[in-house]
């Protein structure tokens, strides 16, 4: 997992012209092609920005800095949470970096930080897909879960379950907080993101086998895959 203090950051390189990438990040109609269900932007310093990301998530704030073709900053309505977007021409195209900064991120639990990083990474991968291949993959994102909160184990040997939702597929399978998932269908789990990517490749109601460490014991538990609880 990326080390974080009061910020988290993800980046990707998109093989497209700078002008196209800048439009993708700053114009409503282009954001809607890869990122938002609905975007409303007054893209100027002091202007407001609102984004409906789908899956019940929205963000809004005020643009406090804009350097064309280089950088812009959106400060959240709480005055603390800030989204900083940087773009840079590199040999392979344009490197896009998204940084979230807030005083409370240092105190945020590891699972929430990893979820934030993973979600941003998913959307950045979709930006790359749309502008390199024309394929919008959002319909394939966040389809499946088993009803757990988890985080990369501190020794990087899998992902540790922090919470099991009552009556969830995970609960019915016998998973418990403190279990460390080291494999799914005998494919090694390297951490939070590895778990989420593999699980989301499974069909709804399909069984998945979990290789689990519980103390010194290694178990194999079978869980059905359930629909993600919030629809797009």
Steps between C-alpha positions, in 0.01 A plus 500: 500500500619853424629669815270786597502774760263791441472430128444211259611493137450294185632560151489352152644571155250548216625466143307797362574865417513746791207699361278190498599400852446854633151507347428157651577641845344846476193493273165362610420310180842333501496411870171323441668275244731330750438620856176666602132420460446875512748787524427869545810716474559874501865448418666820616667610820214561741262287293310202638533137406253217567551134402272201539738203479234229513458235771354768729819711511514871423752778548487876469707804576666812366787528254777686682784465247516435126819486293390401147644171373683451832293501818173585672376484858145439625445582867209316658210680661635408844802722433740215578473216250686600183538324165816591311530393136834524320575417137841467339619401154725193519648270234201265502230772495358705787550410866189580704544522878209533744581593861246527780609707799323561831605539861291201607649253249783424739241372750289314244505122534709301254202334331342837412829630361548191287141524376560862399821411317341200330197697383715776356718242329196333344381827350848594376525162330167573335632839382789316337267241347256755357769721347721220372249238388158670511373247758311624808533233770281654771232236457753246625606691812369436853259222412583243764581461869465251784428746783832575669721795588867410455848645463839383376667301777795682654732214406363505142391138505142563394216719615369505857127500573406782736121465493248242379152631428215316668311259273750559217645229278825528698316448829317200360834357384641525852751780445600694810675829583870431528501240222765562236396411145808376317329353193183499291438185299865418580619819333727689745353816654772764533292760683186713489509583131587147394200367693257757357611450139471123516166501680350746251591262217261241643137464393224586746388191700813313389684327786857601577742309720700702749830379637514649848750520784333496842776515755732208422227312310443516124138456393308482175156660514244530222300818453246603242563827319228759559401811303674815614257667744489837319410501130659732246 
